[in-house]
Amino acid sequence: MFLKLSVAAALLAVTTVFADDQVVLKTDLPKPLFVGTPVPIKLPNLEPARTGKRPDFMVPAGTVNLAKGKKVSASDNDPVIGTLDLITDGDKEGDEGSWVELGPGRQWVQIDLEKDANISAVLIWHFHSQARVYFDVVVQVSDDPKFEKDVKTIFNADAANELGLGAGKDFAYIETYEGKLIDAKGVKGRYIRFYSKGNTTNKLNHYIEVEVFGKPAA
């Protein structure tokens, strides 16, 4: 009996320490910009509308935004509007001058975290001054800057495999000022790449800000 109680107490202690090591992810949100009544969007794989506040997301204590100020590269080296550094400059507002616009069709942007990290969550703001959906959003992590090996997909809303990266099972979603929160489940990697292929308003691709929350790998 004593042994059983000791084992139970030890398990409880471990569970308590683990729970205490988790904190609520906090980030500053930009001001909402929707004006008027949004045009209804109908897609077969659209995320159901949520009511109320986004649920708290727990991350390990000490988690920070590793993407702030980091170098960004892209498939489009000559953006239509803006510069790639806007994606990690900390400005999440949806006003003109806060976002970068890439050409039409399949495009990607990539952030170099400079060293391996354990990534807990990713927040993406494509464009939030209008209710729209970006097509075929895929997020991948790798230690290979060319994404030719050791690629881990943490989000894939490309149900028809239009990008050739594999058919995804995640929902497409309507852009809002809250950004899209993706659970990265502690995946390890240095580079993180974001794909899209136009949107419900036009064929172009946009990014306001990306935050990558994690801790440097041991």
N, C-alpha and C positions, 0 to 999 in steps of 0.2 A: 504493500500500500504506500509506504514512504517513497519507494522508487517511482511509483506511478505519479505521485504528487510532485516529486522533484522534476520529472520529465515534463509534466504539464506546466509547472511554474517556469521552466526554462523556455518552453515553446511560447508561453504568454509573453515573456520578457523579450524574446526575439521579435515577436509580432508587434509589440509596443514600440520597440526601437525603430522597426521598419516604418510603422505608421507615423511616428514622430518625425521621420526623415522626409516626409512628403509635405509639400506646401502648395497653396493655390497659386497657379500661374497668373501673374499680373502684368498687364500691358496697358499703356495709354491708348485710348481709342480716339480717332478723329471725330469731328462733328458730323452728324448726319446731313446729307445734301439732297435727298430726294425732294423734288418739288412737284406738286400736282399728283394726279392719279397715275401710277405705273401702268404701262401697257401689259395686259396679261401675257404670260409666257407659257406655252404648252409644248412640252418635250416628253418623250416616252420614258426617259430615265432621270426625271427631275426630283431632287430632294424635296420631301414634303415640307411645307411651310412650318416654321417653329413659332410658337407664341411665348412671349415672356423673355426673360433674361437667359443668355446662354449659360448652361450649367458650368459650375466651377470645374476646372481641369487641374489635376494634381500632378506635380513634377517633383523630382528630388530637390531637397534644399541646396542652395548654391547655384541653381540653374540660371543662366543668363542668356541674353540675345547675342549669340556668337557671330551673327551676320553683320552687325553694325559697323559700317565703314569698310567692309571687306570688298575686294575686287570682284567685279562682275564682268563676265564675257557673254557673248550671245551668238546665235546663228546669223543674225542680221547685224553686221558691223557698222552699218550706217543707218541708225534709227531715223524714222520719218520725223519724229518730234522728240526733243529731250536727249538726255545722255544716260548711259547705263548706271552711272554712279548714283542716280536718283533712287535706285531700287534699294539701296542700303544706307541712305543718308539720314534715316530716322523721321522723315517727313511723311506722314500718312494721310495728309489732307488731300481731298479730291479736287482741289481747285486747279485751274490751268497753270502749268509750270511745275506741278508736283509729280507728273507722270511721264513715262517714256512710251513712245508708240513705235512698235516694230511693224514690218511689212506684213502683207497678207499671207494666208496659208500656214503651213506647219513651221512654227518658230520655237526656239527655246532660249532661256537665259540660264546662266550658271554662276553660282557663288563659290568662291574658294575660301573655306574657313581657315586655311593656312596650316592646320594640323588636324589629325584625327580627333573626332569628338563623338561622344555618346549623345545622340539627338533625341530629345523627348517630344518635341512638338514643333510644328511649322505654322506660321500665320502668313497668309498671302492676301494682299489687296491688289486686284487687277485694275478695277475702276468702279467707284461707288457713288458717282453723282447721278447715276441712272440705273434702274433695275435692268440688268442684262445677264446673260449666261455666256461664259466662255466655253467653247467646244473642246472636247478631247484633252482636258487638263490631266496631266500626268506628272508626278513628282518622283524623282529617283535620287538615290545616294550611292556614291562610289568612292573608292580610293584612286581610281583611274580617271584623269582629267578628260580623256577621250570617251569615257563611258563605253568601252569595248569589252570590259571584263569586270567581274565582281560587282555587278549592278544590282541594287536592291530597290524595288519599287515600294513606296509607302502610300501612294495614292494613284488611282487609275480610273478615270471616268470616261475612258475611250471604249465604250461598249462594243463598237463595231470594228475595233482594231484598225482605225484609219491611219494611225501613226506608224503601224508596224511594230509596236512595242509589246503586243499582246493585248487581248481583249480584257477590259477592266470590269469590275463589279461595283465600283463606287458610284454614287449618284452625282450627276451634274447639279449645279447649285446656282442660285441667284445671288449676284454680288450685293453686299451691303457694307456699311461703314465698319461693321465688326470684323470684316475679313473672314477668310476661310481657315478654321483651325483644324489641323491635321495631326492625328496621333502618330508619332514616329516610333513609338514603342522602344525607345532606347537604341535604335539602329546606329551602328558605328560607321563613320566615314568622314572624308575631308571635303568632298565636292558634293554639291546638291544642285540638281538640274530640274527646271520647270518647263514643261511643254504646254502649248495650246495651239488652236487652229481657228482663229477668228472668233466671232461672237454673234449673238442674235441681233445686234444692231448693224454691224459692218464686218468686213473680212479681216480687219486689222487686229493686232495683239497689243495689249497694254499691261503695264506694271506700275503701280504706285510705290509699293513697299513690300519687302519680304523680311520676316523675322524668323530666325532659326534658334530655337531654345535648346540648350544642352550644356554639357560640361566637357572640358578637354578629357580625352581618353587617358587612362592611367598608363 
